[in-house]
C-alpha cells in the first residue's frame, strides 16, 4: 500500500512538471511575433458624433501613439 502511494506521488509530480513545462513552452511560442501585426478595429454600434464615438476615437488616437 505504501509503495502504491509513493508511485502515485511520483507520477503526480512528473505530470505536474510536464504540465508546467508545456505552459512555459506555450508562452514562449506565443511571444514570437510583434503585436499588433495588423490594424486593430473598434466597432462602435452607436451613431457617429455621439459621446461613445468621440470617446472611442480619442482612445484610438491615444493607443495609436502608444503602440505605434
Buried (B, 14 or more C-beta within 10 A) or exposed (E): EEEEEEEEEEEEEEEEEEEEEEEEEEEEEEEEEEEEEEEEEEEBEEEEEEEEBEEBBEEBEEEEEEEE
